[in-house]
Amino acid sequence: MRAYSASSEEALRARDLLKDWAGEGFVTPVQYQSIEQETVCELRRTNIFLRLVLFFFTLIIAGAAVALFFSVFLTNSSQQTTGLILMVFAAIAYAATEIAVSQARLYRYGIEEALAVCAVGFLCVGMQGALFSVPPYSTGGIGFLVPATGAIVSLWIWHRFGLPYAFFAAMIFIAWAPSYWTSSHSAQHLLVAAFFAAGLLTVAVARRRYRFTYLDHQYSIAEALLWLGIYVAINLQLSSLPLGEWWRGLHTTSEFSRPFYWATWVLTWCLPPVVLARGLRRKDRFVVDVGAILAVLTLVTNKPYLGWERHTWDPMLLGALMIGVALFLRRWLAGESRYGFTARRLSGRDKAWMNAGTSALGFVSPPTVTASPQTGNSDVHFGGGDSGGAGASSDF
Protein backbone atom coordinates (compact mmCIF):
# COMPACT_ATOMS: atom_id res chain seq x y z
CA MET A 1 0.00 0.00 0.00
CA ARG A 2 3.02 2.29 0.19
CA ALA A 3 4.17 4.19 -2.88
CA TYR A 4 7.82 3.26 -2.32
CA SER A 5 9.16 -0.24 -2.05
CA ALA A 6 10.62 -1.43 1.22
CA SER A 7 13.98 -2.18 -0.39
CA SER A 8 14.28 1.38 -1.76
CA GLU A 9 13.48 3.02 1.55
CA GLU A 10 15.81 0.66 3.40
CA ALA A 11 18.57 1.58 0.95
CA LEU A 12 17.96 5.29 1.53
CA ARG A 13 18.04 4.76 5.28
CA ALA A 14 21.31 2.84 4.99
CA ARG A 15 22.86 5.57 2.83
CA ASP A 16 21.89 8.25 5.35
CA LEU A 17 23.40 6.24 8.19
CA LEU A 18 26.50 5.60 6.09
CA LYS A 19 26.99 9.35 5.54
CA ASP A 20 26.68 9.94 9.28
CA TRP A 21 29.21 7.24 10.10
CA ALA A 22 31.63 8.47 7.45
CA GLY A 23 31.30 12.05 8.70
CA GLU A 24 32.31 10.97 12.19
CA GLY A 25 35.13 8.70 11.01
CA PHE A 26 33.52 5.41 11.99
CA VAL A 27 34.16 3.90 8.54
CA THR A 28 37.16 4.25 6.28
CA PRO A 29 36.90 5.65 2.74
CA VAL A 30 37.35 2.14 1.34
CA GLN A 31 34.54 0.80 3.50
CA TYR A 32 32.36 3.75 2.56
CA GLN A 33 32.76 3.12 -1.17
CA SER A 34 32.13 -0.59 -0.75
CA ILE A 35 28.95 -0.13 1.27
CA GLU A 36 27.75 2.72 -0.94
CA GLN A 37 27.78 0.46 -3.97
CA GLU A 38 25.53 -1.97 -2.13
CA THR A 39 22.96 0.70 -1.25
CA VAL A 40 22.29 2.11 -4.71
CA CYS A 41 18.71 3.39 -4.97
CA GLU A 42 16.71 4.54 -7.99
CA LEU A 43 14.74 7.17 -6.08
CA ARG A 44 15.55 10.82 -6.83
CA ARG A 45 16.22 13.20 -3.93
CA THR A 46 17.52 16.70 -3.44
CA ASN A 47 18.77 18.90 -0.62
CA ILE A 48 16.46 20.67 1.79
CA PHE A 49 16.81 24.13 0.24
CA LEU A 50 16.00 23.09 -3.32
CA ARG A 51 13.22 20.91 -1.92
CA LEU A 52 11.60 23.95 -0.28
CA VAL A 53 12.00 26.03 -3.45
CA LEU A 54 10.39 23.34 -5.60
CA PHE A 55 7.62 22.89 -3.05
CA PHE A 56 6.61 26.56 -3.02
CA PHE A 57 7.01 26.99 -6.77
CA THR A 58 4.77 23.98 -7.39
CA LEU A 59 2.16 25.40 -5.03
CA ILE A 60 2.25 28.71 -6.88
CA ILE A 61 2.01 27.04 -10.29
CA ALA A 62 -0.88 24.80 -9.25
CA GLY A 63 -2.80 27.67 -7.66
CA ALA A 64 -2.18 29.91 -10.68
CA ALA A 65 -3.34 27.19 -13.09
CA VAL A 66 -6.61 26.73 -11.18
CA ALA A 67 -7.17 30.48 -10.95
CA LEU A 68 -6.52 30.86 -14.69
CA PHE A 69 -9.02 28.12 -15.48
CA PHE A 70 -11.74 29.82 -13.44
CA SER A 71 -10.98 33.26 -14.85
CA VAL A 72 -11.16 32.00 -18.44
CA PHE A 73 -13.96 29.41 -18.39
CA LEU A 74 -15.99 29.98 -15.20
CA THR A 75 -16.09 33.68 -14.54
CA ASN A 76 -19.69 33.73 -13.25
CA SER A 77 -20.06 30.21 -11.91
CA SER A 78 -22.05 29.40 -8.81
CA GLN A 79 -20.43 28.36 -5.53
CA GLN A 80 -21.64 24.80 -5.97
CA THR A 81 -20.14 24.57 -9.48
CA THR A 82 -16.87 26.02 -8.21
CA GLY A 83 -16.78 23.42 -5.47
CA LEU A 84 -17.35 20.55 -7.89
CA ILE A 85 -14.60 21.79 -10.22
CA LEU A 86 -12.21 22.10 -7.27
CA MET A 87 -12.93 18.51 -6.31
CA VAL A 88 -12.04 17.50 -9.88
CA PHE A 89 -8.78 19.44 -9.56
CA ALA A 90 -8.13 17.62 -6.28
CA ALA A 91 -8.36 14.30 -8.10
CA ILE A 92 -6.05 15.60 -10.83
CA ALA A 93 -3.51 16.80 -8.25
CA TYR A 94 -3.51 13.43 -6.50
CA ALA A 95 -3.12 11.60 -9.82
CA ALA A 96 -0.17 13.87 -10.63
CA THR A 97 1.33 12.97 -7.26
CA GLU A 98 1.10 9.27 -8.01
CA ILE A 99 2.66 9.80 -11.46
CA ALA A 100 5.50 11.87 -10.02
CA VAL A 101 6.27 9.12 -7.54
CA SER A 102 5.78 6.07 -9.75
CA GLN A 103 7.18 7.39 -13.04
CA ALA A 104 9.65 10.13 -12.09
CA ARG A 105 10.64 8.28 -8.87
CA LEU A 106 10.64 11.49 -6.82
CA TYR A 107 11.29 11.09 -3.10
CA ARG A 108 11.07 14.14 -0.83
CA TYR A 109 11.66 16.24 -3.90
CA GLY A 110 9.17 19.00 -3.14
CA ILE A 111 7.11 18.65 -6.32
CA GLU A 112 5.15 15.56 -5.33
CA GLU A 113 4.71 16.92 -1.82
CA ALA A 114 3.18 20.17 -3.07
CA LEU A 115 0.82 18.24 -5.35
CA ALA A 116 -0.34 16.13 -2.42
CA VAL A 117 -0.95 19.27 -0.36
CA CYS A 118 -2.94 20.77 -3.25
CA ALA A 119 -5.04 17.61 -3.46
CA VAL A 120 -6.09 17.92 0.18
CA GLY A 121 -6.66 21.67 -0.03
CA PHE A 122 -8.72 21.54 -3.23
CA LEU A 123 -10.80 18.67 -1.88
CA CYS A 124 -11.71 20.38 1.40
CA VAL A 125 -12.47 23.75 -0.19
CA GLY A 126 -14.43 22.04 -2.96
CA MET A 127 -16.51 20.02 -0.50
CA GLN A 128 -17.26 23.13 1.51
CA GLY A 129 -18.50 24.91 -1.59
CA ALA A 130 -20.31 22.01 -3.27
CA LEU A 131 -22.10 20.41 -0.30
CA PHE A 132 -22.80 23.27 2.07
CA SER A 133 -23.76 26.09 -0.27
CA VAL A 134 -27.25 24.72 -0.98
CA PRO A 135 -30.10 25.33 1.53
CA PRO A 136 -30.70 21.71 2.65
CA TYR A 137 -27.14 21.38 3.93
CA SER A 138 -26.02 24.91 4.71
CA THR A 139 -27.67 24.87 8.14
CA GLY A 140 -27.40 21.18 8.85
CA GLY A 141 -25.19 19.42 11.35
CA ILE A 142 -23.07 17.56 8.81
CA GLY A 143 -20.39 20.19 8.55
CA PHE A 144 -17.98 17.78 10.20
CA LEU A 145 -17.74 15.90 6.88
CA VAL A 146 -15.18 18.41 5.60
CA PRO A 147 -12.64 18.01 8.45
CA ALA A 148 -13.40 14.28 8.63
CA THR A 149 -12.63 13.87 4.93
CA GLY A 150 -9.54 16.03 5.26
CA ALA A 151 -8.31 13.88 8.15
CA ILE A 152 -8.90 10.63 6.26
CA VAL A 153 -7.19 11.85 3.09
CA SER A 154 -4.26 13.27 5.08
CA LEU A 155 -3.81 9.98 6.90
CA TRP A 156 -3.86 8.15 3.59
CA ILE A 157 -1.17 10.46 2.18
CA TRP A 158 0.89 9.95 5.34
CA HIS A 159 0.58 6.18 4.99
CA ARG A 160 1.08 6.18 1.22
CA PHE A 161 4.01 8.58 0.91
CA GLY A 162 5.32 8.80 4.48
CA LEU A 163 5.08 12.60 4.79
CA PRO A 164 5.18 13.56 8.49
CA TYR A 165 3.35 16.86 8.06
CA ALA A 166 0.42 15.01 6.47
CA PHE A 167 -0.09 13.30 9.83
CA PHE A 168 0.07 16.69 11.54
CA ALA A 169 -2.54 18.03 9.09
CA ALA A 170 -4.80 15.10 9.96
CA MET A 171 -4.51 16.02 13.64
CA ILE A 172 -5.55 19.60 12.87
CA PHE A 173 -8.59 18.36 10.97
CA ILE A 174 -9.52 16.09 13.89
CA ALA A 175 -9.22 19.00 16.34
CA TRP A 176 -11.54 20.99 14.10
CA ALA A 177 -14.31 18.35 13.85
CA PRO A 178 -15.75 18.34 17.45
CA SER A 179 -16.84 21.97 17.12
CA TYR A 180 -19.62 20.73 14.82
CA TRP A 181 -20.87 18.18 17.34
CA THR A 182 -21.14 20.16 20.55
CA SER A 183 -20.93 23.77 21.70
CA SER A 184 -19.43 22.80 25.07
CA HIS A 185 -15.76 23.70 25.10
CA SER A 186 -15.07 21.13 27.80
CA ALA A 187 -16.60 18.40 25.64
CA GLN A 188 -14.56 19.58 22.66
CA HIS A 189 -11.32 19.29 24.63
CA LEU A 190 -12.27 15.84 25.88
CA LEU A 191 -13.22 14.61 22.40
CA VAL A 192 -9.99 15.86 20.86
CA ALA A 193 -7.92 14.29 23.64
CA ALA A 194 -9.86 11.02 23.25
CA PHE A 195 -9.25 10.92 19.50
CA PHE A 196 -5.55 11.56 19.96
CA ALA A 197 -5.33 8.97 22.75
CA ALA A 198 -6.96 6.38 20.49
CA GLY A 199 -4.52 7.25 17.73
CA LEU A 200 -1.62 7.01 20.18
CA LEU A 201 -2.68 3.53 21.25
CA THR A 202 -2.96 2.45 17.62
CA VAL A 203 0.47 3.83 16.74
CA ALA A 204 2.06 2.26 19.83
CA VAL A 205 0.67 -1.15 18.91
CA ALA A 206 1.72 -0.80 15.26
CA ARG A 207 5.27 0.23 16.18
CA ARG A 208 6.02 -3.14 17.73
CA ARG A 209 6.26 -4.73 14.30
CA TYR A 210 8.61 -2.08 12.92
CA ARG A 211 11.00 -1.61 15.86
CA PHE A 212 14.22 -1.94 13.82
CA THR A 213 12.98 -1.03 10.35
CA TYR A 214 12.80 2.19 8.37
CA LEU A 215 9.14 2.61 9.37
CA ASP A 216 10.02 3.07 13.03
CA HIS A 217 11.20 6.60 12.23
CA GLN A 218 7.82 7.45 10.69
CA TYR A 219 5.86 6.02 13.62
CA SER A 220 8.18 7.76 16.06
CA ILE A 221 7.27 11.17 14.63
CA ALA A 222 3.57 10.25 14.67
CA GLU A 223 3.73 9.18 18.32
CA ALA A 224 5.55 12.36 19.31
CA LEU A 225 2.93 14.50 17.55
CA LEU A 226 0.10 12.62 19.25
CA TRP A 227 1.64 13.15 22.69
CA LEU A 228 1.94 16.84 21.89
CA GLY A 229 -1.67 16.95 20.65
CA ILE A 230 -3.00 15.34 23.82
CA TYR A 231 -1.12 17.85 25.96
CA VAL A 232 -2.37 20.83 23.94
CA ALA A 233 -5.93 19.51 24.25
CA ILE A 234 -5.80 19.21 28.03
CA ASN A 235 -3.79 22.35 28.83
CA LEU A 236 -6.49 25.00 29.02
CA GLN A 237 -4.05 27.85 29.51
CA LEU A 238 -2.51 27.39 26.08
CA SER A 239 -5.78 28.62 24.55
CA SER A 240 -5.34 31.96 26.33
CA LEU A 241 -1.87 32.47 24.85
CA PRO A 242 -1.24 33.85 21.34
CA LEU A 243 -0.04 30.42 20.16
CA GLY A 244 -3.35 28.86 21.17
CA GLU A 245 -5.69 31.24 19.40
CA TRP A 246 -6.16 28.73 16.57
CA TRP A 247 -8.60 26.96 18.88
CA ARG A 248 -12.02 28.40 18.15
CA GLY A 249 -13.13 31.03 20.60
CA LEU A 250 -11.09 29.76 23.52
CA HIS A 251 -9.45 32.85 24.94
CA THR A 252 -10.55 32.54 28.59
CA THR A 253 -10.75 29.68 31.06
CA SER A 254 -13.61 30.99 33.21
CA GLU A 255 -16.18 28.95 31.28
CA PHE A 256 -14.80 25.60 32.48
CA SER A 257 -16.04 23.95 35.66
CA ARG A 258 -13.65 23.89 38.61
CA PRO A 259 -13.29 20.06 38.77
CA PHE A 260 -12.50 19.94 35.05
CA TYR A 261 -10.12 22.89 35.32
CA TRP A 262 -8.08 21.46 38.19
CA ALA A 263 -8.12 17.97 36.69
CA THR A 264 -6.43 19.35 33.58
CA TRP A 265 -3.89 21.15 35.79
CA VAL A 266 -2.96 17.85 37.42
CA LEU A 267 -2.67 16.19 34.01
CA THR A 268 -0.33 18.89 32.75
CA TRP A 269 2.08 17.89 35.53
CA CYS A 270 1.60 14.15 35.09
CA LEU A 271 1.95 13.95 31.31
CA PRO A 272 5.54 15.26 30.80
CA PRO A 273 7.16 12.63 33.10
CA VAL A 274 5.16 9.88 31.36
CA VAL A 275 6.29 11.06 27.93
CA LEU A 276 9.91 11.41 29.04
CA ALA A 277 9.88 7.95 30.60
CA ARG A 278 8.38 6.49 27.42
CA GLY A 279 11.00 8.14 25.23
CA LEU A 280 13.93 7.24 27.47
CA ARG A 281 12.84 3.63 27.80
CA ARG A 282 12.58 3.21 24.03
CA LYS A 283 15.52 5.56 23.33
CA ASP A 284 13.21 7.51 21.05
CA ARG A 285 14.66 10.95 20.43
CA PHE A 286 11.48 12.52 19.05
CA VAL A 287 9.41 11.44 22.04
CA VAL A 288 12.13 12.62 24.44
CA ASP A 289 12.20 16.01 22.74
CA VAL A 290 8.42 16.32 22.98
CA GLY A 291 8.57 15.34 26.65
CA ALA A 292 11.07 18.14 27.29
CA ILE A 293 8.84 20.60 25.40
CA LEU A 294 5.83 19.56 27.49
CA ALA A 295 7.81 20.06 30.70
CA VAL A 296 8.74 23.59 29.63
CA LEU A 297 5.13 24.36 28.67
CA THR A 298 3.97 23.13 32.07
CA LEU A 299 6.36 25.49 33.81
CA VAL A 300 5.31 28.37 31.55
CA THR A 301 1.56 27.87 32.11
CA ASN A 302 1.69 26.96 35.81
CA LYS A 303 1.39 30.54 37.07
CA PRO A 304 -1.61 31.34 34.85
CA TYR A 305 -3.26 28.10 36.02
CA LEU A 306 -2.83 29.08 39.66
CA GLY A 307 -3.74 32.71 39.07
CA TRP A 308 -0.37 33.99 40.22
CA GLU A 309 1.09 37.25 39.01
CA ARG A 310 3.60 37.07 36.19
CA HIS A 311 6.89 38.93 36.41
CA THR A 312 9.30 40.15 33.79
CA TRP A 313 12.07 38.04 35.29
CA ASP A 314 10.15 34.75 34.96
CA PRO A 315 11.75 33.90 31.58
CA MET A 316 15.17 34.55 33.09
CA LEU A 317 14.51 32.04 35.87
CA LEU A 318 13.24 29.49 33.35
CA GLY A 319 16.35 29.95 31.23
CA ALA A 320 18.60 29.55 34.26
CA LEU A 321 16.78 26.36 35.20
CA MET A 322 17.17 24.91 31.71
CA ILE A 323 20.87 25.81 31.66
CA GLY A 324 21.32 24.12 35.03
CA VAL A 325 19.56 20.96 33.87
CA ALA A 326 21.65 20.83 30.69
CA LEU A 327 24.91 21.27 32.61
CA PHE A 328 23.90 18.61 35.13
CA LEU A 329 23.05 16.09 32.40
CA ARG A 330 26.24 16.81 30.53
CA ARG A 331 28.33 16.40 33.68
CA TRP A 332 26.46 13.21 34.61
CA LEU A 333 27.13 11.72 31.18
CA ALA A 334 30.68 13.05 30.84
CA GLY A 335 33.30 10.47 30.00
CA GLU A 336 31.05 7.43 30.04
CA SER A 337 27.81 5.92 28.83
CA ARG A 338 24.92 5.52 31.24
CA TYR A 339 22.05 3.20 30.36
CA GLY A 340 22.83 3.56 26.67
CA PHE A 341 23.03 7.39 26.71
CA THR A 342 26.13 9.47 26.19
CA ALA A 343 26.99 13.16 25.80
CA ARG A 344 29.27 12.42 22.85
CA ARG A 345 28.00 13.12 19.36
CA LEU A 346 27.78 9.78 17.56
CA SER A 347 26.28 11.05 14.34
CA GLY A 348 26.94 13.87 11.91
CA ARG A 349 23.21 14.52 11.57
CA ASP A 350 23.21 17.04 14.43
CA LYS A 351 26.03 18.94 12.76
CA ALA A 352 24.12 18.95 9.46
CA TRP A 353 20.99 20.30 11.15
CA MET A 354 23.02 22.99 12.89
CA ASN A 355 24.60 24.02 9.59
CA ALA A 356 21.19 24.12 7.91
CA GLY A 357 19.76 26.21 10.74
CA THR A 358 22.69 28.60 10.58
CA SER A 359 22.23 29.01 6.85
CA ALA A 360 18.50 29.61 7.27
CA LEU A 361 19.12 32.26 9.93
CA GLY A 362 21.61 33.89 7.61
CA PHE A 363 18.91 34.27 4.97
CA VAL A 364 16.27 35.74 7.29
CA SER A 365 18.46 37.95 9.48
CA PRO A 366 18.57 41.60 8.39
CA PRO A 367 21.85 42.72 6.86
CA THR A 368 23.96 44.93 9.04
CA VAL A 369 26.47 47.40 7.73
CA THR A 370 29.32 48.27 10.01
CA ALA A 371 30.89 51.61 9.35
CA SER A 372 34.63 51.45 8.88
CA PRO A 373 36.53 53.31 11.57
CA GLN A 374 37.71 56.76 10.54
CA THR A 375 41.27 57.60 11.40
CA GLY A 376 41.99 61.23 12.04
CA ASN A 377 44.26 63.50 13.92
CA SER A 378 42.80 66.38 15.87
CA ASP A 379 46.12 68.22 15.73
CA VAL A 380 45.94 68.79 11.96
CA HIS A 381 44.87 72.29 10.96
CA PHE A 382 44.48 73.51 7.41
CA GLY A 383 45.48 76.96 6.30
CA GLY A 384 48.22 78.95 4.68
CA GLY A 385 47.84 77.68 1.14
CA ASP A 386 46.75 79.77 -1.81
CA SER A 387 44.63 78.78 -4.74
CA GLY A 388 42.84 80.87 -7.22
CA GLY A 389 42.48 81.99 -10.74
CA ALA A 390 40.78 84.61 -12.83
CA GLY A 391 41.47 87.17 -10.19
CA ALA A 392 40.26 85.07 -7.21
CA SER A 393 42.38 83.76 -4.34
CA SER A 394 41.65 81.79 -1.20
CA ASP A 395 43.41 80.23 1.73
CA PHE A 396 42.98 76.60 2.66
N, C-alpha and C positions, 0 to 999 in steps of 0.2 A: 504493500500500500504506500510505501515511500517512493518519492520520485528518484532518489539516488540509490544505487545498489549498496549493499553492506560492504562489499569489498572496496568500492571506491572511497567510501567515507572512512573505512579503517585505514586505507592507504594515506588519505589526507591527514588523519590523526597521527599516524606514524611519522609522516614527514614533518609535521609541526613539532612533535616531540624530538625528532632528530635534530632540527634546527636549534632547539633549546639546549640539547646536550652538547652539540658542537660549539655553541656560543659560550658555554661554560667550561669547555675543555674536557668533557667527559669521554669523548670519542676522538680518535685521531683522524686526520684528513683521509687516510686510506680507508678506515672503517666507515667514515661518512660517505665516501663515494660508493663503496660497496653496498651499504644499506640503502642509499638513495636510488640505486638502480633497481632494487627490489621493491620499491614503493612508488613506482611510476603510476600516475593516475591521469585519466583522460579528461577530467573535469577542468574547466577554465576558471581561474581565480585572478584577483587583482588586489592591490593594496587598499588600505582603508580610505585614503584620501580620494583616489579615483573612484572607489566604490560609492562614496557619498556624492561625488559630482555626477556620476551616471544615474544615481538614484533620483536626485533632484531634477536633473535634466529630463529624465523619463517622465517624472510626474508633470513637469511643465508641458512637455510635448503631448502627453495623453489628455491633460486638461484643455490645452489649446485646440486639439483635434475635436474634442466633444463640443467645445464652445463654437468652433467654426461650423460644425454640422448643424447645430441649432440655429445659428445666425443665418445660414444659407437656406436651409430647408424647412425649419420649423420656427419661424419668427413669431407667429401668433398662436402657438399651440397651447392647449389646455394643460393644467397641472397634472392631470391624470395621464395624458399622452406623453408629457415630458418624463414622468416617472417610469412608464413602460419602456420608453426608448433608453433611459438610463440603465434599466435592468438588462436590456439587450447589450449595451456597452459593457456592463459588468461581466456578462458571459464571454464577450469577445476578449476582454482584458484577461480573464482567467485562462481562456484557450491560448492566448499569446504567452502567458506564463508557462503553461505546459510545453509549448513548442520551444520556448527559449531554454527550458531545462532539458528536454528530451533530444532536441535536434542540435542546438548550439552548445549544449553541455555546460551551461553557465552555473556557477556555484558561488553564492555570495558575491555576485558581480554587480549588484545595484540595479540592473535593468529588470531582471525577473522579480526582484523584490518590490520595485515600484509598481510593476504591473499587478502583482498580487494585492498591494495596498489599494490600487485603483479599483480592483474588482470588488473588494469589500466596501469601499466608499460609495461607488456607483450603485451597488446593490441596496445599501441601506437608504441612501437618499431617494433612489427610485421607488423602493417600497413605501417610504413615507409619502411620496407624492402620488403614487398610483392607488394605494389602498385606503388612505386616510384623507383624501381630498373630496370624496363623495359623501353625501349626507348620511347614508346608513352606517358608515364606519367612522366618520369624523368625530362623533361624540361617544363612541362605544368604548368598552374597556379592553379592547384587544390591541392597544398600542404597544404592549410588551412584545408583539411579534417582531418588531424592527430590531430591538436590542437582542432578542433571543436568536433571531436569524444571524445577526452580526456575530454573536458569540459562537454559534455553531460553525459558521464559515471560517472564522478566525482560528478556531480549534482545528478545523480540517487543514487549513494552510500550515499551522504549526506542526501538525502530524505529518503532512505530506512533504513539506520542504524544510522543516526543522528551524524555522525563523523564531527566535525567542520573543521578539516584540509582537508577534502575532498572538502568542499566549497572553501577553500583557494586555493587548487590545481586547481579547475575549474577557478578561477580568473586568475591564472598564465597562463593557457591554452588560455583564452580569450585575455589576453594581448599579447600573442604570435601570434595570428591569423592575426591581421591587417598587419603585415609585409609582408604577401603574397599578399595583395590586392593593396598596394600602396607603393611607395618608399619615399613618402613625410613624414618626421618625424612629421611635424605639423599635418598632416592628421591622422597619427597613434595615436598620443596623443588624438586627438579629438574623434576618433573611440573608443578607450579604455575607455575614460571618458564617452562617450555616452552609451556604453554597461553597464558599472557599474551603471550609473544613472538610466537606465531602470531596472536593477536588484534591485536597491535600492527602486524604486517606487513599484515594485512588492512585495518586502519583507515588505515594510511599509503597504501596503494594506492587505497582508495576516496576519500580526501580530494582526490586530484588532480582529480577531476571536479567538486568543489564548492569550489574555491579561493576564489571571490569570490561565493558564494551564502550564503543564510541557514543552510544545513546545515554550513558550515565551522565554525561556532561549536559545534555539537553534536559533530562529530568531533574538534574540538580538546579538548573536555573528556574525551572517551573516550580519546584518545591520552595525555593527561596522567595519567589514572587508571591506564592500563596501564603507563606508565613507573614510576609509584609502586608498583604491584603487583609488578612485576619486582624492584624494589629491595628491597621488604619480603620477598620470597621468598628472595633471596640473602643478605640481611644476617642472619646467624645470631644476632647479639647483640640484635636487636630482640625476639626471643622470650624473652629473659631479663629484659626490662624489663616494667613493669606494662602498658604499652600493647601489648605483644605476647602477652599471656596468652591472647588469643582463639585462638591457634594451639594445637591439642590437644597437651597434655602436654609442650610444648617450653619447659622452664624452665632447662635447662642445655645447654652446648655440648660437654660431654666425650664425648658419644656419637658425635660426628662424627669421621671419619678426618682425619688431619693434612693430607693433600693437598687434600681437599675443603674443609677449614676455611680454609686459607690461600689457596686459589683464590677463595673467596667474599670474603676480605678484599681481595684485589687488585681484584675486580670492584666492590666498594663504593667504591673510589677511582677506577675508570675510568668508572663509569656517570654520575656527576654532570656531568663535563665534556661527555660525549656528549649528554646531555639539554639542557644549557645551549646547546651549539652548535647543536643541532637547533632549539630554540626561537628563538634569536637569528637564525638564518638565515632562518626562516620568519616572524619577527616575531610569534610566537605567545605571547601573554602567559601563558596557562595552562601551557604547557610550560616556559616560563622560570621561572615561580613554582615548579613542581614540581622543576625542576633546582636552584633555590636551596634548597628544602626538603631535597633529597637531600644536598646539600653539607653542610648543617648536621647532618643525621643521621650522616653519615660522621664528622664531627669529634666528635660526641657519643659514638659507639660505638667510636672508634679505640682509646682506652685500654682498655676491656674486651676488645677483640680481642687486644691485645698483652699483656694481663695486667698492665698498669701500675696503680699505686695511684691512686684517685680522691681529689681534694682538694675542700674546700668552696669554694675560690676558682676552680675550673674554670669554672663558669657566668659568673663575672665576666670572665674572660679571653675567653670566647666572645662575650659581649656587647660587650666593647671591640673585638674583631676585627670584628664585624658593623657597629658604629658607624663604624669606620675605613673599611671597604669602602663603606658608604653615602656617607660624606663624600667619599671619593675619586671615586666615580661621579658624584656631584652636581657636584663641581668640574670633572671632566673634561667633563661635558655642559653646563656653565654657559655661557649666552649664545650657544650655537650648536647645530646639529644634526649629529650624527656618525653616518654610516651609517644614516640614517633614524630615529635615536633622539634624544630630547630630554628634558631634565629638566622642561620646562614641562608643565603639565596642559592637555591638548587636549580633554578631555571632562569633562562634569559628572557622569559616572557614578561616579568616585572620590569626589566630594563626597557623592553620594547614599548610597553604601555607608558612608562615614564617619558620616553623620547617622543611618543605620539602626543601625549598631553602637553609637553613643552612646546612642540611645534604648533599645536592648536592654540595655545595661549599666545604664542608669538603672532598668529594671524589676527586674533581678536583684540589684543592689547593695543591701545592707541600709541602712535609713534611719538617719541619724545626727541626733541632736538636740544642738544646741550651746546650752549654758546661756548665758543673757544675762548680761553682766557686771554685778555688783552694785556700785553706787556707795555708798560709806560714808565716814564721817569718824571716825577713831579719837579725835578730841578731844571728841566729843559725849558728855556724861554726863547721865543722867537722875536726877532727884531734886528734892525741894523742893516738889512739888505735893501737894495733898490731894484725896482723893476718899473718899467714904463715904456711908453712909446707914444708918438703923435702928440707930444707935449704934455703927457701925463706921467706922474711918478708916484711911487708908493713905497712905504717901508713894510717889511714883513719879518 
